[in-house]
Amino acid sequence: MKELLGARIKQLRIKKRMTQDTFAKRIGYKHASIISEIESGKKSISTDKLPIVANVLEVDINALFFEEKVLVSRTD
């Protein structure tokens, strides 16, 4: 699960054209290395950070777990 979540966060971060360093600072981490580890699935992100991540990426929290096409199909 952490690999999929990390990959999704990376995809959304890149879509926003945000560097790992900027993203790390905006969600409350001091170093970009933790973002690299989260995105590669080496580390998990704490559940209390998920609403912050969604807010910074300007997405609904569900978008962290499902691609847009899946979310759209669930609302149709």
Summary of the structure (lengths in Angstrom):
residues: 76
radius of gyration: 11.9
end to end distance: 25.9
largest distance: 40.6
contacts: 193
relative contact order: 0.18
helix: 68%
strand: 0%
